[in-house]
Amino acid sequence: MSFYDKHVFFCTHKREDGSDCCANRGAQKARDYVKNKVKELGFSSRQNKIRINAAGCMDRCDEGPVIVVYPEGVWYTYVDERDLDEIITEHLQHGRVVERLKI
Protein backbone atom coordinates (compact mmCIF):
# COMPACT_ATOMS: atom_id res chain seq x y z
CA MET A 1 0.00 0.00 0.00
CA SER A 2 1.23 3.48 -0.87
CA PHE A 3 2.01 5.99 1.86
CA TYR A 4 -0.14 8.58 0.05
CA ASP A 5 -3.68 7.98 -1.16
CA LYS A 6 -2.82 10.10 -4.19
CA HIS A 7 0.56 11.48 -5.25
CA VAL A 8 0.46 14.14 -7.95
CA PHE A 9 3.55 15.15 -9.91
CA PHE A 10 3.62 18.34 -11.98
CA CYS A 11 6.28 18.56 -14.66
CA THR A 12 7.88 21.95 -14.03
CA HIS A 13 10.94 21.36 -16.19
CA LYS A 14 12.47 24.30 -18.10
CA ARG A 15 14.50 23.46 -21.17
CA GLU A 16 17.73 25.41 -21.36
CA ASP A 17 17.58 25.73 -25.15
CA GLY A 18 14.29 27.65 -24.89
CA SER A 19 12.26 24.99 -26.67
CA ASP A 20 8.69 24.24 -25.63
CA CYS A 21 8.37 22.86 -22.12
CA CYS A 22 5.93 22.69 -19.24
CA ALA A 23 7.63 25.55 -17.39
CA ASN A 24 6.88 27.86 -20.32
CA ARG A 25 3.20 26.98 -19.95
CA GLY A 26 2.83 28.05 -16.32
CA ALA A 27 3.44 24.69 -14.68
CA GLN A 28 4.90 26.07 -11.44
CA LYS A 29 1.97 28.43 -10.97
CA ALA A 30 -0.44 25.56 -11.63
CA ARG A 31 1.37 23.31 -9.16
CA ASP A 32 1.25 26.03 -6.50
CA TYR A 33 -2.47 26.55 -7.18
CA VAL A 34 -3.28 22.85 -6.76
CA LYS A 35 -1.07 22.50 -3.68
CA ASN A 36 -2.82 25.44 -2.01
CA LYS A 37 -6.29 24.28 -3.06
CA VAL A 38 -5.71 20.74 -1.75
CA LYS A 39 -4.47 22.20 1.52
CA GLU A 40 -7.50 24.54 1.79
CA LEU A 41 -9.86 21.62 1.19
CA GLY A 42 -8.13 19.54 3.87
CA PHE A 43 -7.05 16.84 1.43
CA SER A 44 -3.44 17.02 2.52
CA SER A 45 -4.27 16.00 6.07
CA ARG A 46 -3.10 12.75 7.63
CA GLN A 47 -6.49 11.21 6.86
CA ASN A 48 -6.60 12.00 3.14
CA LYS A 49 -2.89 11.94 2.35
CA ILE A 50 -2.79 13.72 -0.99
CA ARG A 51 0.67 14.99 -1.90
CA ILE A 52 1.43 17.53 -4.63
CA ASN A 53 5.01 17.67 -5.94
CA ALA A 54 7.04 19.31 -8.67
CA ALA A 55 8.99 17.01 -10.95
CA GLY A 56 11.73 17.36 -13.48
CA CYS A 57 11.23 16.49 -17.11
CA MET A 58 8.70 13.74 -17.72
CA ASP A 59 9.47 13.77 -21.46
CA ARG A 60 5.90 14.61 -22.53
CA CYS A 61 6.28 18.35 -23.11
CA ASP A 62 4.67 18.07 -26.53
CA GLU A 63 1.45 17.10 -24.72
CA GLY A 64 1.99 19.56 -21.90
CA PRO A 65 1.75 20.94 -19.52
CA VAL A 66 1.43 17.55 -17.85
CA ILE A 67 0.76 15.97 -14.50
CA VAL A 68 0.60 12.36 -13.43
CA VAL A 69 -1.49 11.01 -10.56
CA TYR A 70 -0.36 7.91 -8.67
CA PRO A 71 -1.04 5.20 -7.68
CA GLU A 72 -3.26 5.02 -10.77
CA GLY A 73 -0.60 6.34 -13.14
CA VAL A 74 -3.10 8.60 -14.92
CA TRP A 75 -1.56 11.36 -17.06
CA TYR A 76 -3.34 14.67 -17.60
CA THR A 77 -2.86 17.89 -19.46
CA TYR A 78 -4.60 21.12 -18.46
CA VAL A 79 -5.20 24.60 -19.75
CA ASP A 80 -6.42 26.62 -16.79
CA GLU A 81 -7.55 26.57 -13.16
CA ARG A 82 -10.96 25.26 -14.20
CA ASP A 83 -9.28 22.12 -15.57
CA LEU A 84 -7.20 21.80 -12.40
CA ASP A 85 -10.31 22.21 -10.22
CA GLU A 86 -11.99 19.41 -12.17
CA ILE A 87 -9.01 17.11 -11.59
CA ILE A 88 -9.06 17.96 -7.87
CA THR A 89 -12.79 17.35 -7.49
CA GLU A 90 -13.24 14.39 -9.77
CA HIS A 91 -9.99 12.45 -9.47
CA LEU A 92 -8.42 13.44 -6.16
CA GLN A 93 -11.64 13.73 -4.18
CA HIS A 94 -13.94 11.19 -5.85
CA GLY A 95 -11.53 8.82 -7.61
CA ARG A 96 -13.01 9.37 -11.08
CA VAL A 97 -10.66 9.84 -14.02
CA VAL A 98 -11.29 13.03 -16.00
CA GLU A 99 -11.34 11.49 -19.47
CA ARG A 100 -11.39 14.78 -21.39
CA LEU A 101 -8.03 15.83 -19.86
CA LYS A 102 -6.37 12.42 -19.93
CA ILE A 103 -3.39 11.89 -22.23
VEXLO-803728 format. One record per atom (N, C-alpha, C): residue number from 1; residue in one letter; chain; atom name; x, y, z. Coordinates in pm, 1 decimal, always signed. Layout:
BEGIN
+-----+--------+--------+-------+----------+----------+----------+
: num : residu : chaine : atome :       px :       py :       pz :
+-----+--------+--------+-------+----------+----------+----------+
: NUM :      a :      A :    CA :        X :        Y :        Z :
...
+-----+--------+--------+-------+----------+----------+----------+
This chain:
BEGIN
+-----+--------+--------+-------+----------+----------+----------+
: num : residu : chaine : atome :       px :       py :       pz :
+-----+--------+--------+-------+----------+----------+----------+
:   1 :      m :      A :     N :    +84.2 :   -118.1 :     +0.0 :
:   1 :      m :      A :    CA :     +0.0 :     +0.0 :     +0.0 :
:   1 :      m :      A :     C :    +88.9 :   +124.8 :     +0.0 :
:   2 :      s :      A :     N :    +49.3 :   +222.3 :    -76.2 :
:   2 :      s :      A :    CA :   +123.4 :   +347.5 :    -87.4 :
:   2 :      s :      A :     C :   +107.4 :   +432.0 :    +38.8 :
:   3 :      f :      A :     N :   +209.1 :   +510.1 :    +70.7 :
:   3 :      f :      A :    CA :   +201.0 :   +598.8 :   +185.8 :
:   3 :      f :      A :     C :    +95.0 :   +705.6 :   +163.8 :
:   4 :      y :      A :     N :    +86.3 :   +757.7 :    +39.6 :
:   4 :      y :      A :    CA :    -14.1 :   +858.1 :     +5.4 :
:   4 :      y :      A :     C :   -131.0 :   +791.8 :    -64.8 :
:   5 :      d :      A :     N :   -251.3 :   +844.6 :    -40.7 :
:   5 :      d :      A :    CA :   -367.6 :   +797.6 :   -115.8 :
:   5 :      d :      A :     C :   -352.9 :   +836.9 :   -262.4 :
:   6 :      k :      A :     N :   -307.9 :   +959.2 :   -284.7 :
:   6 :      k :      A :    CA :   -281.6 :  +1010.1 :   -419.3 :
:   6 :      k :      A :     C :   -152.0 :  +1089.7 :   -413.1 :
:   7 :      h :      A :     N :    -69.5 :  +1073.4 :   -514.9 :
:   7 :      h :      A :    CA :    +56.0 :  +1147.9 :   -524.8 :
:   7 :      h :      A :     C :    +57.9 :  +1208.8 :   -663.8 :
:   8 :      v :      A :     N :    +57.1 :  +1341.5 :   -669.5 :
:   8 :      v :      A :    CA :    +46.2 :  +1414.1 :   -795.1 :
:   8 :      v :      A :     C :   +178.7 :  +1481.7 :   -826.8 :
:   9 :      f :      A :     N :   +229.9 :  +1455.3 :   -946.3 :
:   9 :      f :      A :    CA :   +355.0 :  +1515.2 :   -990.5 :
:   9 :      f :      A :     C :   +327.9 :  +1609.8 :  -1107.5 :
:  10 :      f :      A :     N :   +370.5 :  +1733.7 :  -1092.9 :
:  10 :      f :      A :    CA :   +362.2 :  +1834.2 :  -1198.3 :
:  10 :      f :      A :     C :   +498.6 :  +1845.0 :  -1264.5 :
:  11 :      c :      A :     N :   +504.5 :  +1827.5 :  -1395.3 :
:  11 :      c :      A :    CA :   +627.9 :  +1856.5 :  -1466.0 :
:  11 :      c :      A :     C :   +646.2 :  +2007.4 :  -1462.9 :
:  12 :      t :      A :     N :   +757.1 :  +2051.9 :  -1407.3 :
:  12 :      t :      A :    CA :   +787.8 :  +2195.1 :  -1402.7 :
:  12 :      t :      A :     C :   +921.7 :  +2222.5 :  -1471.6 :
:  13 :      h :      A :     N :   +964.3 :  +2129.4 :  -1553.1 :
:  13 :      h :      A :    CA :  +1094.5 :  +2136.5 :  -1619.1 :
:  13 :      h :      A :     C :  +1103.2 :  +2253.7 :  -1716.1 :
:  14 :      k :      A :     N :  +1217.5 :  +2321.7 :  -1715.1 :
:  14 :      k :      A :    CA :  +1246.8 :  +2429.8 :  -1809.6 :
:  14 :      k :      A :     C :  +1364.3 :  +2386.5 :  -1895.3 :
:  15 :      r :      A :     N :  +1343.8 :  +2383.8 :  -2024.2 :
:  15 :      r :      A :    CA :  +1449.9 :  +2346.1 :  -2116.7 :
:  15 :      r :      A :     C :  +1543.1 :  +2463.2 :  -2139.3 :
:  16 :      e :      A :     N :  +1670.4 :  +2437.5 :  -2124.0 :
:  16 :      e :      A :    CA :  +1772.8 :  +2541.3 :  -2135.8 :
:  16 :      e :      A :     C :  +1781.9 :  +2601.1 :  -2275.6 :
:  17 :      d :      A :     N :  +1746.8 :  +2523.3 :  -2377.2 :
:  17 :      d :      A :    CA :  +1758.0 :  +2573.5 :  -2514.6 :
:  17 :      d :      A :     C :  +1639.8 :  +2661.3 :  -2555.1 :
:  18 :      g :      A :     N :  +1544.1 :  +2680.1 :  -2462.1 :
:  18 :      g :      A :    CA :  +1428.6 :  +2765.0 :  -2489.0 :
:  18 :      g :      A :     C :  +1316.4 :  +2697.4 :  -2563.8 :
:  19 :      s :      A :     N :  +1332.1 :  +2569.3 :  -2595.5 :
:  19 :      s :      A :    CA :  +1225.6 :  +2499.4 :  -2666.8 :
:  19 :      s :      A :     C :  +1105.6 :  +2476.2 :  -2574.6 :
:  20 :      d :      A :     N :   +994.7 :  +2438.9 :  -2635.6 :
:  20 :      d :      A :    CA :   +869.3 :  +2423.7 :  -2563.2 :
:  20 :      d :      A :     C :   +885.1 :  +2328.4 :  -2444.8 :
:  21 :      c :      A :     N :   +830.5 :  +2369.4 :  -2332.7 :
:  21 :      c :      A :    CA :   +837.1 :  +2286.5 :  -2212.2 :
:  21 :      c :      A :     C :   +724.1 :  +2326.0 :  -2118.1 :
:  22 :      c :      A :     N :   +700.8 :  +2244.9 :  -2018.8 :
:  22 :      c :      A :    CA :   +592.6 :  +2268.9 :  -1923.6 :
:  22 :      c :      A :     C :   +612.3 :  +2399.1 :  -1846.4 :
:  23 :      a :      A :     N :   +736.2 :  +2431.2 :  -1813.1 :
:  23 :      a :      A :    CA :   +763.3 :  +2555.3 :  -1738.9 :
:  23 :      a :      A :     C :   +716.8 :  +2677.4 :  -1817.5 :
:  24 :      n :      A :     N :   +730.7 :  +2674.1 :  -1948.4 :
:  24 :      n :      A :    CA :   +687.9 :  +2786.1 :  -2032.4 :
:  24 :      n :      A :     C :   +536.3 :  +2798.3 :  -2039.2 :
:  25 :      r :      A :     N :   +466.0 :  +2698.9 :  -1990.8 :
:  25 :      r :      A :    CA :   +320.0 :  +2698.1 :  -1995.0 :
:  25 :      r :      A :     C :   +259.1 :  +2715.7 :  -1855.5 :
:  26 :      g :      A :     N :   +336.3 :  +2771.8 :  -1764.5 :
:  26 :      g :      A :    CA :   +283.2 :  +2805.3 :  -1632.0 :
:  26 :      g :      A :     C :   +271.9 :  +2690.0 :  -1534.9 :
:  27 :      a :      A :     N :   +354.6 :  +2588.8 :  -1551.0 :
:  27 :      a :      A :    CA :   +344.4 :  +2469.0 :  -1468.4 :
:  27 :      a :      A :     C :   +367.9 :  +2496.0 :  -1319.3 :
:  28 :      q :      A :     N :   +463.3 :  +2579.4 :  -1286.4 :
:  28 :      q :      A :    CA :   +490.5 :  +2606.6 :  -1144.1 :
:  28 :      q :      A :     C :   +372.4 :  +2678.0 :  -1079.0 :
:  29 :      k :      A :     N :   +314.7 :  +2772.1 :  -1148.6 :
:  29 :      k :      A :    CA :   +197.0 :  +2843.0 :  -1097.1 :
:  29 :      k :      A :     C :    +80.7 :  +2745.3 :  -1077.8 :
:  30 :      a :      A :     N :    +62.9 :  +2655.7 :  -1172.9 :
:  30 :      a :      A :    CA :    -44.1 :  +2555.9 :  -1163.2 :
:  30 :      a :      A :     C :    -20.1 :  +2461.7 :  -1045.2 :
:  31 :      r :      A :     N :   +102.8 :  +2418.7 :  -1028.0 :
:  31 :      r :      A :    CA :   +137.0 :  +2331.4 :   -916.3 :
:  31 :      r :      A :     C :   +109.3 :  +2401.3 :   -783.7 :
:  32 :      d :      A :     N :   +149.2 :  +2526.8 :   -772.2 :
:  32 :      d :      A :    CA :   +124.7 :  +2603.2 :   -649.8 :
:  32 :      d :      A :     C :    -24.8 :  +2618.8 :   -624.2 :
:  33 :      y :      A :     N :   -101.1 :  +2642.5 :   -730.3 :
:  33 :      y :      A :    CA :   -246.6 :  +2655.2 :   -718.4 :
:  33 :      y :      A :     C :   -307.0 :  +2527.1 :   -662.1 :
:  34 :      v :      A :     N :   -270.9 :  +2413.2 :   -720.1 :
:  34 :      v :      A :    CA :   -328.0 :  +2285.0 :   -675.6 :
:  34 :      v :      A :     C :   -283.2 :  +2253.1 :   -533.3 :
:  35 :      k :      A :     N :   -157.7 :  +2276.2 :   -503.3 :
:  35 :      k :      A :    CA :   -107.3 :  +2249.7 :   -368.3 :
:  35 :      k :      A :     C :   -185.6 :  +2331.4 :   -265.0 :
:  36 :      n :      A :     N :   -206.2 :  +2459.1 :   -293.0 :
:  36 :      n :      A :    CA :   -282.1 :  +2543.5 :   -200.7 :
:  36 :      n :      A :     C :   -428.0 :  +2502.7 :   -191.1 :
:  37 :      k :      A :     N :   -487.9 :  +2468.7 :   -303.3 :
:  37 :      k :      A :    CA :   -629.0 :  +2427.8 :   -306.1 :
:  37 :      k :      A :     C :   -649.7 :  +2298.1 :   -227.5 :
:  38 :      v :      A :     N :   -562.2 :  +2201.5 :   -247.4 :
:  38 :      v :      A :    CA :   -570.7 :  +2073.9 :   -175.4 :
:  38 :      v :      A :     C :   -556.4 :  +2097.5 :    -25.2 :
:  39 :      k :      A :     N :   -466.6 :  +2186.4 :    +10.9 :
:  39 :      k :      A :    CA :   -447.0 :  +2220.0 :   +152.4 :
:  39 :      k :      A :     C :   -571.7 :  +2287.0 :   +209.6 :
:  40 :      e :      A :     N :   -628.0 :  +2384.6 :   +136.5 :
:  40 :      e :      A :    CA :   -749.6 :  +2453.5 :   +179.4 :
:  40 :      e :      A :     C :   -865.3 :  +2357.1 :   +200.5 :
:  41 :      l :      A :     N :   -876.3 :  +2259.0 :   +112.2 :
:  41 :      l :      A :    CA :   -985.7 :  +2161.9 :   +118.9 :
:  41 :      l :      A :     C :   -962.7 :  +2053.8 :   +224.6 :
:  42 :      g :      A :     N :   -843.3 :  +2053.0 :   +283.7 :
:  42 :      g :      A :    CA :   -813.4 :  +1954.3 :   +386.8 :
:  42 :      g :      A :     C :   -773.3 :  +1818.7 :   +332.8 :
:  43 :      f :      A :     N :   -741.3 :  +1812.2 :   +203.2 :
:  43 :      f :      A :    CA :   -705.3 :  +1684.4 :   +142.5 :
:  43 :      f :      A :     C :   -561.7 :  +1644.4 :   +170.9 :
:  44 :      s :      A :     N :   -483.2 :  +1736.0 :   +223.8 :
:  44 :      s :      A :    CA :   -344.1 :  +1701.7 :   +252.3 :
:  44 :      s :      A :     C :   -324.9 :  +1662.6 :   +399.0 :
:  45 :      s :      A :     N :   -435.7 :  +1639.5 :   +466.3 :
:  45 :      s :      A :    CA :   -427.5 :  +1599.6 :   +607.0 :
:  45 :      s :      A :     C :   -379.7 :  +1455.6 :   +619.1 :
:  46 :      r :      A :     N :   -353.3 :  +1414.2 :   +739.7 :
:  46 :      r :      A :    CA :   -309.8 :  +1275.2 :   +763.2 :
:  46 :      r :      A :     C :   -415.2 :  +1174.3 :   +720.2 :
:  47 :      q :      A :     N :   -541.3 :  +1213.1 :   +723.6 :
:  47 :      q :      A :    CA :   -648.8 :  +1120.9 :   +685.5 :
:  47 :      q :      A :     C :   -657.1 :  +1102.1 :   +533.9 :
:  48 :      n :      A :     N :   -642.6 :  +1208.4 :   +458.2 :
:  48 :      n :      A :    CA :   -659.5 :  +1199.7 :   +313.6 :
:  48 :      n :      A :     C :   -530.1 :  +1172.1 :   +238.6 :
:  49 :      k :      A :     N :   -421.2 :  +1222.1 :   +289.1 :
:  49 :      k :      A :    CA :   -288.9 :  +1193.7 :   +235.1 :
:  49 :      k :      A :     C :   -275.7 :  +1215.0 :    +84.0 :
:  50 :      i :      A :     N :   -302.6 :  +1336.3 :    +40.2 :
:  50 :      i :      A :    CA :   -278.6 :  +1372.0 :    -99.1 :
:  50 :      i :      A :     C :   -157.1 :  +1462.5 :   -102.4 :
:  51 :      r :      A :     N :    -59.7 :  +1425.9 :   -182.4 :
:  51 :      r :      A :    CA :    +66.6 :  +1499.0 :   -190.0 :
:  51 :      r :      A :     C :    +83.6 :  +1557.3 :   -329.5 :
:  52 :      i :      A :     N :   +120.3 :  +1684.4 :   -336.9 :
:  52 :      i :      A :    CA :   +142.6 :  +1753.3 :   -463.3 :
:  52 :      i :      A :     C :   +290.9 :  +1788.0 :   -471.5 :
:  53 :      n :      A :     N :   +358.4 :  +1743.0 :   -577.6 :
:  53 :      n :      A :    CA :   +501.4 :  +1766.6 :   -594.2 :
:  53 :      n :      A :     C :   +534.9 :  +1819.5 :   -732.3 :
:  54 :      a :      A :     N :   +645.8 :  +1891.8 :   -738.7 :
:  54 :      a :      A :    CA :   +703.9 :  +1931.0 :   -866.7 :
:  54 :      a :      A :     C :   +797.3 :  +1818.6 :   -911.0 :
:  55 :      a :      A :     N :   +809.8 :  +1802.9 :  -1040.4 :
:  55 :      a :      A :    CA :   +898.8 :  +1700.7 :  -1095.0 :
:  55 :      a :      A :     C :   +982.2 :  +1761.8 :  -1206.2 :
:  56 :      g :      A :     N :  +1092.4 :  +1698.4 :  -1233.0 :
:  56 :      g :      A :    CA :  +1173.5 :  +1735.9 :  -1348.2 :
:  56 :      g :      A :     C :  +1105.5 :  +1688.1 :  -1475.5 :
:  57 :      c :      A :     N :  +1178.7 :  +1684.9 :  -1580.9 :
:  57 :      c :      A :    CA :  +1123.0 :  +1649.0 :  -1710.8 :
:  57 :      c :      A :     C :  +1060.6 :  +1509.9 :  -1708.9 :
:  58 :      m :      A :     N :   +939.1 :  +1501.8 :  -1759.2 :
:  58 :      m :      A :    CA :   +870.1 :  +1373.8 :  -1772.3 :
:  58 :      m :      A :     C :   +862.7 :  +1331.7 :  -1918.4 :
:  59 :      d :      A :     N :   +931.9 :  +1408.3 :  -2004.3 :
:  59 :      d :      A :    CA :   +946.6 :  +1377.3 :  -2146.0 :
:  59 :      d :      A :     C :   +813.8 :  +1370.3 :  -2221.4 :
:  60 :      r :      A :     N :   +717.8 :  +1454.2 :  -2181.2 :
:  60 :      r :      A :    CA :   +590.4 :  +1461.3 :  -2252.9 :
:  60 :      r :      A :     C :   +553.2 :  +1606.9 :  -2279.3 :
:  61 :      c :      A :     N :   +652.5 :  +1692.2 :  -2293.8 :
:  61 :      c :      A :    CA :   +628.5 :  +1835.1 :  -2311.1 :
:  61 :      c :      A :     C :   +540.7 :  +1866.3 :  -2432.0 :
:  62 :      d :      A :     N :   +548.9 :  +1782.1 :  -2535.0 :
:  62 :      d :      A :    CA :   +467.0 :  +1806.9 :  -2652.9 :
:  62 :      d :      A :     C :   +318.4 :  +1788.7 :  -2624.4 :
:  63 :      e :      A :     N :   +284.7 :  +1726.8 :  -2512.0 :
:  63 :      e :      A :    CA :   +145.3 :  +1709.6 :  -2471.5 :
:  63 :      e :      A :     C :   +111.9 :  +1798.8 :  -2352.8 :
:  64 :      g :      A :     N :   +205.0 :  +1883.8 :  -2314.9 :
:  64 :      g :      A :    CA :   +199.4 :  +1955.8 :  -2189.9 :
:  64 :      g :      A :     C :   +119.8 :  +2083.0 :  -2190.6 :
:  65 :      p :      A :     N :   +110.1 :  +2137.7 :  -2073.3 :
:  65 :      p :      A :    CA :   +175.1 :  +2093.9 :  -1952.1 :
:  65 :      p :      A :     C :   +113.0 :  +1963.3 :  -1902.6 :
:  66 :      v :      A :     N :   +190.9 :  +1885.9 :  -1827.1 :
:  66 :      v :      A :    CA :   +143.4 :  +1754.6 :  -1785.0 :
:  66 :      v :      A :     C :   +157.4 :  +1733.7 :  -1634.9 :
:  67 :      i :      A :     N :    +66.5 :  +1649.2 :  -1586.1 :
:  67 :      i :      A :    CA :    +76.1 :  +1597.2 :  -1449.6 :
:  67 :      i :      A :     C :    +46.9 :  +1448.2 :  -1456.3 :
:  68 :      v :      A :     N :    +92.5 :  +1377.0 :  -1355.1 :
:  68 :      v :      A :    CA :    +60.1 :  +1235.8 :  -1343.2 :
:  68 :      v :      A :     C :    +15.0 :  +1211.1 :  -1199.8 :
:  69 :      v :      A :     N :    -91.3 :  +1131.4 :  -1186.2 :
:  69 :      v :      A :    CA :   -148.7 :  +1100.5 :  -1055.8 :
:  69 :      v :      A :     C :   -125.0 :   +952.6 :  -1025.5 :
:  70 :      y :      A :     N :    -58.4 :   +928.0 :   -913.6 :
:  70 :      y :      A :    CA :    -35.5 :   +791.3 :   -866.6 :
:  70 :      y :      A :     C :   -118.3 :   +766.0 :   -742.9 :
:  71 :      p :      A :     N :   -159.4 :   +643.1 :   -715.3 :
:  71 :      p :      A :    CA :   -103.8 :   +519.5 :   -768.0 :
:  71 :      p :      A :     C :   -162.4 :   +474.1 :   -901.7 :
:  72 :      e :      A :     N :   -261.6 :   +545.7 :   -953.1 :
:  72 :      e :      A :    CA :   -326.3 :   +501.6 :  -1076.8 :
:  72 :      e :      A :     C :   -237.9 :   +515.4 :  -1200.2 :
:  73 :      g :      A :     N :   -144.3 :   +610.7 :  -1197.7 :
:  73 :      g :      A :    CA :    -60.5 :   +634.3 :  -1314.4 :
:  73 :      g :      A :     C :   -135.4 :   +702.3 :  -1427.3 :
:  74 :      v :      A :     N :   -230.8 :   +788.9 :  -1392.6 :
:  74 :      v :      A :    CA :   -310.0 :   +860.2 :  -1492.3 :
:  74 :      v :      A :     C :   -240.7 :   +992.4 :  -1525.8 :
:  75 :      w :      A :     N :   -220.6 :  +1014.4 :  -1655.9 :
:  75 :      w :      A :    CA :   -156.2 :  +1135.9 :  -1706.0 :
:  75 :      w :      A :     C :   -262.7 :  +1233.1 :  -1753.7 :
:  76 :      y :      A :     N :   -242.9 :  +1361.0 :  -1718.5 :
:  76 :      y :      A :    CA :   -334.4 :  +1466.7 :  -1760.4 :
:  76 :      y :      A :     C :   -257.1 :  +1582.5 :  -1821.8 :
:  77 :      t :      A :     N :   -327.4 :  +1656.5 :  -1906.0 :
:  77 :      t :      A :    CA :   -285.5 :  +1789.0 :  -1945.9 :
:  77 :      t :      A :     C :   -394.3 :  +1883.9 :  -1898.4 :
:  78 :      y :      A :     N :   -364.8 :  +2013.0 :  -1895.2 :
:  78 :      y :      A :    CA :   -460.4 :  +2111.5 :  -1846.2 :
:  78 :      y :      A :     C :   -432.4 :  +2244.1 :  -1914.3 :
:  79 :      v :      A :     N :   -533.9 :  +2329.0 :  -1914.0 :
:  79 :      v :      A :    CA :   -519.8 :  +2460.2 :  -1975.3 :
:  79 :      v :      A :     C :   -526.8 :  +2570.4 :  -1870.1 :
:  80 :      d :      A :     N :   -618.2 :  +2554.8 :  -1774.7 :
:  80 :      d :      A :    CA :   -642.1 :  +2662.1 :  -1679.3 :
:  80 :      d :      A :     C :   -684.4 :  +2606.9 :  -1543.4 :
:  81 :      e :      A :     N :   -715.9 :  +2697.7 :  -1451.6 :
:  81 :      e :      A :    CA :   -754.7 :  +2657.2 :  -1316.2 :
:  81 :      e :      A :     C :   -885.1 :  +2577.9 :  -1314.5 :
:  82 :      r :      A :     N :   -971.3 :  +2602.8 :  -1411.1 :
:  82 :      r :      A :    CA :  -1096.1 :  +2526.3 :  -1419.8 :
:  82 :      r :      A :     C :  -1065.7 :  +2378.0 :  -1444.3 :
:  83 :      d :      A :     N :   -969.1 :  +2350.1 :  -1532.9 :
:  83 :      d :      A :    CA :   -928.0 :  +2211.5 :  -1556.7 :
:  83 :      d :      A :     C :   -867.7 :  +2151.4 :  -1430.2 :
:  84 :      l :      A :     N :   -783.4 :  +2228.3 :  -1362.8 :
:  84 :      l :      A :    CA :   -720.3 :  +2179.6 :  -1239.5 :
:  84 :      l :      A :     C :   -824.2 :  +2153.7 :  -1131.1 :
:  85 :      d :      A :     N :   -923.2 :  +2241.3 :  -1119.9 :
:  85 :      d :      A :    CA :  -1030.8 :  +2220.5 :  -1022.1 :
:  85 :      d :      A :     C :  -1107.6 :  +2092.0 :  -1051.2 :
:  86 :      e :      A :     N :  -1128.6 :  +2063.7 :  -1178.6 :
:  86 :      e :      A :    CA :  -1199.3 :  +1941.1 :  -1217.1 :
:  86 :      e :      A :     C :  -1117.3 :  +1817.7 :  -1178.9 :
:  87 :      i :      A :     N :   -987.8 :  +1822.9 :  -1199.2 :
:  87 :      i :      A :    CA :   -901.4 :  +1710.7 :  -1159.1 :
:  87 :      i :      A :     C :   -904.7 :  +1693.1 :  -1007.0 :
:  88 :      i :      A :     N :   -900.0 :  +1803.6 :   -934.2 :
:  88 :      i :      A :    CA :   -906.2 :  +1796.4 :   -786.9 :
:  88 :      i :      A :     C :  -1036.3 :  +1732.5 :   -742.7 :
:  89 :      t :      A :     N :  -1148.0 :  +1784.0 :   -792.8 :
:  89 :      t :      A :    CA :  -1279.1 :  +1735.3 :   -749.4 :
:  89 :      t :      A :     C :  -1305.2 :  +1592.2 :   -794.6 :
:  90 :      e :      A :     N :  -1287.4 :  +1569.9 :   -923.4 :
:  90 :      e :      A :    CA :  -1323.6 :  +1438.7 :   -977.4 :
:  90 :      e :      A :     C :  -1223.3 :  +1329.7 :   -940.4 :
:  91 :      h :      A :     N :  -1096.6 :  +1352.3 :   -967.8 :
:  91 :      h :      A :    CA :   -999.0 :  +1245.1 :   -946.7 :
:  91 :      h :      A :     C :   -950.6 :  +1237.1 :   -802.3 :
:  92 :      l :      A :     N :   -901.5 :  +1349.2 :   -750.1 :
:  92 :      l :      A :    CA :   -842.5 :  +1343.8 :   -616.4 :
:  92 :      l :      A :     C :   -946.5 :  +1323.1 :   -507.6 :
:  93 :      q :      A :     N :  -1062.0 :  +1386.0 :   -521.4 :
:  93 :      q :      A :    CA :  -1164.2 :  +1373.4 :   -418.2 :
:  93 :      q :      A :     C :  -1252.4 :  +1250.5 :   -438.0 :
:  94 :      h :      A :     N :  -1295.9 :  +1225.5 :   -562.0 :
:  94 :      h :      A :    CA :  -1393.8 :  +1119.3 :   -585.5 :
:  94 :      h :      A :     C :  -1338.8 :   +995.8 :   -656.4 :
:  95 :      g :      A :     N :  -1213.7 :  +1000.2 :   -698.8 :
:  95 :      g :      A :    CA :  -1152.9 :   +882.3 :   -760.7 :
:  95 :      g :      A :     C :  -1197.7 :   +854.2 :   -903.4 :
:  96 :      r :      A :     N :  -1255.0 :   +954.9 :   -970.5 :
:  96 :      r :      A :    CA :  -1301.3 :   +937.0 :  -1107.9 :
:  96 :      r :      A :     C :  -1204.3 :  +1004.6 :  -1204.3 :
:  97 :      v :      A :     N :  -1157.6 :   +930.2 :  -1302.7 :
:  97 :      v :      A :    CA :  -1066.0 :   +984.0 :  -1402.4 :
:  97 :      v :      A :     C :  -1139.5 :  +1086.9 :  -1487.8 :
:  98 :      v :      A :     N :  -1073.7 :  +1198.4 :  -1515.3 :
:  98 :      v :      A :    CA :  -1128.5 :  +1303.2 :  -1600.4 :
:  98 :      v :      A :     C :  -1085.7 :  +1271.8 :  -1743.6 :
:  99 :      e :      A :     N :  -1169.5 :  +1200.7 :  -1814.6 :
:  99 :      e :      A :    CA :  -1134.5 :  +1148.9 :  -1946.7 :
:  99 :      e :      A :     C :  -1097.8 :  +1259.9 :  -2045.5 :
: 100 :      r :      A :     N :  -1164.2 :  +1373.0 :  -2040.3 :
: 100 :      r :      A :    CA :  -1138.9 :  +1478.3 :  -2138.8 :
: 100 :      r :      A :     C :   -999.9 :  +1541.5 :  -2124.7 :
: 101 :      l :      A :     N :   -936.4 :  +1526.4 :  -2008.4 :
: 101 :      l :      A :    CA :   -803.5 :  +1582.8 :  -1986.2 :
: 101 :      l :      A :     C :   -693.7 :  +1476.5 :  -1986.8 :
: 102 :      k :      A :     N :   -732.6 :  +1353.1 :  -1996.6 :
: 102 :      k :      A :    CA :   -637.2 :  +1242.0 :  -1992.8 :
: 102 :      k :      A :     C :   -554.2 :  +1236.8 :  -2121.3 :
: 103 :      i :      A :     N :   -424.2 :  +1207.4 :  -2106.2 :
: 103 :      i :      A :    CA :   -338.8 :  +1189.5 :  -2222.9 :
: 103 :      i :      A :     C :   -276.9 :  +1050.2 :  -2219.3 :
+-----+--------+--------+-------+----------+----------+----------+
